[in-house]
Amino acid sequence: MVIIEVSLLSGFVVTSRSRTLLENRNIVKKIEVKANVVYIYLEKLNDESQTFILQLEQVIQVKNLKPASIKIYDYYQPGGLQISYSSGVGS
């Protein structure tokens, strides 16, 4: 099993429509949202390219946003191969 861990920007939440769209994909086993982090559990990855889109809604205006991060790792070996990415919202 593979986990995509998405840290949300401060003041943002994942829309319910976005969750529904992700949950309806065959590769997605489940989705959890805990303390401004979205966990997307995948059955497995292969060499086929995958695109995941999270629609976010800003619920609180926050100045000087810090970059959010995305991590991808194996559930059974979290200390093994990890892919990380950071991004922010332009002004």
GROMACS elastic network, one bead per residue, 0.5 to 0.9 nm:
[ bonds ]
;  ai    aj funct       b0    kb
    1    29     6  0.89320   500
    1    41     6  0.68877   500
    1    42     6  0.57143   500
    1    44     6  0.52084   500
    1    45     6  0.82018   500
    1    73     6  0.87792   500
    1    74     6  0.60761   500
    1    75     6  0.54935   500
    1    76     6  0.71736   500
    2    40     6  0.82741   500
    2    41     6  0.59240   500
    2    42     6  0.50688   500
    2    43     6  0.65266   500
    2    44     6  0.57802   500
    2    45     6  0.71247   500
    2    72     6  0.70682   500
    2    73     6  0.57239   500
    2    75     6  0.54416   500
    2    76     6  0.83273   500
    3    39     6  0.65199   500
    3    40     6  0.56298   500
    3    42     6  0.61501   500
    3    43     6  0.89919   500
    3    71     6  0.79271   500
    3    72     6  0.56446   500
    3    73     6  0.54763   500
    3    74     6  0.62313   500
    3    75     6  0.60779   500
    4    38     6  0.79739   500
    4    39     6  0.57813   500
    4    40     6  0.50302   500
    4    41     6  0.65652   500
    4    42     6  0.78621   500
    4    70     6  0.69578   500
    4    71     6  0.57444   500
    4    73     6  0.67813   500
    5    37     6  0.68002   500
    5    38     6  0.58144   500
    5    40     6  0.64979   500
    5    41     6  0.87605   500
    5    69     6  0.80509   500
    5    70     6  0.55507   500
    5    71     6  0.50433   500
    5    72     6  0.62750   500
    5    73     6  0.83169   500
    6    36     6  0.85214   500
    6    37     6  0.55485   500
    6    38     6  0.50281   500
    6    39     6  0.64532   500
    6    40     6  0.81741   500
    6    68     6  0.75810   500
    6    69     6  0.60368   500
    6    71     6  0.66138   500
    6    72     6  0.88196   500
    7    36     6  0.61643   500
    7    38     6  0.64545   500
    7    39     6  0.88395   500
    7    68     6  0.54395   500
    7    69     6  0.52938   500
    7    70     6  0.63102   500
    7    71     6  0.86434   500
    8    11     6  0.82569   500
    8    12     6  0.64420   500
    8    13     6  0.71585   500
    8    14     6  0.82688   500
    8    36     6  0.53928   500
    8    37     6  0.57686   500
    8    38     6  0.73799   500
    8    56     6  0.86056   500
    8    67     6  0.89068   500
    8    68     6  0.58021   500
    8    69     6  0.76185   500
    8    70     6  0.89642   500
    9    12     6  0.57150   500
    9    13     6  0.83069   500
    9    36     6  0.77984   500
    9    65     6  0.69956   500
    9    66     6  0.71656   500
    9    67     6  0.69351   500
    9    68     6  0.54044   500
    9    69     6  0.87113   500
    9    88     6  0.74932   500
    9    89     6  0.83767   500
   10    13     6  0.86084   500
   10    36     6  0.77574   500
   10    58     6  0.87121   500
   10    60     6  0.79485   500
   10    61     6  0.86197   500
   10    62     6  0.67184   500
   10    65     6  0.68104   500
   10    66     6  0.78913   500
   10    68     6  0.85400   500
   11    36     6  0.89789   500
   11    57     6  0.84596   500
   11    58     6  0.57285   500
   11    59     6  0.55695   500
   11    61     6  0.62099   500
   11    62     6  0.61250   500
   12    36     6  0.80944   500
   12    56     6  0.61169   500
   12    57     6  0.54449   500
   12    59     6  0.57341   500
   12    60     6  0.69581   500
   12    61     6  0.87944   500
   13    36     6  0.73341   500
   13    55     6  0.85495   500
   13    56     6  0.54725   500
   13    57     6  0.53937   500
   13    58     6  0.65231   500
   13    59     6  0.70362   500
   14    17     6  0.84405   500
   14    18     6  0.66972   500
   14    19     6  0.71933   500
   14    33     6  0.84938   500
   14    38     6  0.81829   500
   14    54     6  0.67395   500
   14    55     6  0.59654   500
   14    57     6  0.62776   500
   14    58     6  0.89832   500
   15    18     6  0.52388   500
   15    19     6  0.65907   500
   15    20     6  0.88526   500
   15    54     6  0.79172   500
   15    55     6  0.58519   500
   15    56     6  0.56238   500
   15    57     6  0.62200   500
   16    19     6  0.51002   500
   16    20     6  0.62303   500
   16    21     6  0.87013   500
   16    55     6  0.87360   500
   17    20     6  0.50914   500
   17    21     6  0.62133   500
   17    22     6  0.87048   500
   17    55     6  0.78240   500
   18    21     6  0.51891   500
   18    22     6  0.63065   500
   18    23     6  0.86287   500
   18    53     6  0.75187   500
   18    54     6  0.56520   500
   18    55     6  0.53563   500
   18    56     6  0.79470   500
   19    22     6  0.52100   500
   19    23     6  0.60539   500
   19    24     6  0.86446   500
   19    31     6  0.74550   500
   19    54     6  0.76695   500
   19    55     6  0.84637   500
   20    23     6  0.50959   500
   20    24     6  0.62450   500
   21    24     6  0.53660   500
   21    25     6  0.69858   500
   21    53     6  0.88982   500
   22    25     6  0.55313   500
   22    26     6  0.89278   500
   22    28     6  0.68087   500
   22    30     6  0.87715   500
   22    31     6  0.80545   500
   22    40     6  0.85349   500
   22    52     6  0.75206   500
   22    53     6  0.79930   500
   22    54     6  0.82036   500
   23    26     6  0.79362   500
   23    27     6  0.88232   500
   23    28     6  0.60191   500
   23    29     6  0.74002   500
   23    30     6  0.65427   500
   23    31     6  0.70058   500
   24    27     6  0.87562   500
   24    28     6  0.75128   500
   25    28     6  0.55869   500
   25    29     6  0.85128   500
   26    29     6  0.75956   500
   26    42     6  0.89851   500
   26    43     6  0.88133   500
   27    41     6  0.86239   500
   27    42     6  0.56208   500
   27    43     6  0.58619   500
   27    44     6  0.72708   500
   27    45     6  0.83171   500
   28    31     6  0.76893   500
   28    40     6  0.69333   500
   28    41     6  0.59246   500
   28    43     6  0.65095   500
   28    44     6  0.89079   500
   29    40     6  0.77547   500
   29    41     6  0.54131   500
   29    42     6  0.52899   500
   29    43     6  0.59580   500
   30    39     6  0.82628   500
   30    40     6  0.62271   500
   30    41     6  0.53049   500
   30    42     6  0.73676   500
   31    38     6  0.71346   500
   31    39     6  0.56494   500
   31    41     6  0.61860   500
   32    37     6  0.82374   500
   32    38     6  0.58210   500
   32    39     6  0.50931   500
   32    40     6  0.67027   500
   32    41     6  0.83496   500
   33    36     6  0.68484   500
   33    37     6  0.57233   500
   33    39     6  0.62606   500
   33    40     6  0.88376   500
   34    37     6  0.53159   500
   34    38     6  0.65033   500
   34    39     6  0.79801   500
   35    38     6  0.84156   500
   41    44     6  0.88156   500
   41    75     6  0.85485   500
   42    45     6  0.74020   500
   44    74     6  0.89667   500
   45    48     6  0.77518   500
   45    50     6  0.87398   500
   46    49     6  0.80347   500
   58    61     6  0.70815   500
   62    65     6  0.64440   500
   65    68     6  0.87361   500
   65    88     6  0.70930   500
   65    89     6  0.74855   500
   66    87     6  0.84389   500
   66    88     6  0.64800   500
   66    89     6  0.86614   500
   67    86     6  0.57954   500
   67    89     6  0.76025   500
   68    85     6  0.82635   500
   68    86     6  0.53781   500
   68    87     6  0.53220   500
   68    88     6  0.59311   500
   68    89     6  0.89474   500
   69    84     6  0.69451   500
   69    85     6  0.54574   500
   69    87     6  0.63994   500
   69    88     6  0.87231   500
   70    83     6  0.79936   500
   70    84     6  0.55548   500
   70    85     6  0.50816   500
   70    86     6  0.63000   500
   70    87     6  0.84569   500
   71    82     6  0.66661   500
   71    83     6  0.55244   500
   71    85     6  0.65734   500
   71    86     6  0.89312   500
   72    81     6  0.84134   500
   72    82     6  0.56428   500
   72    83     6  0.51271   500
   72    84     6  0.65952   500
   73    76     6  0.87648   500
   73    77     6  0.75753   500
   73    78     6  0.57938   500
   73    79     6  0.81079   500
   73    80     6  0.74698   500
   73    81     6  0.62684   500
   73    83     6  0.67725   500
   74    77     6  0.52126   500
   74    78     6  0.54160   500
   74    79     6  0.83130   500
   74    80     6  0.73068   500
   74    81     6  0.72812   500
   74    82     6  0.77493   500
   75    78     6  0.56289   500
   76    79     6  0.89365   500
   77    80     6  0.53512   500
   77    81     6  0.79397   500
   78    81     6  0.75072   500
   78    82     6  0.75807   500
   79    82     6  0.74863   500
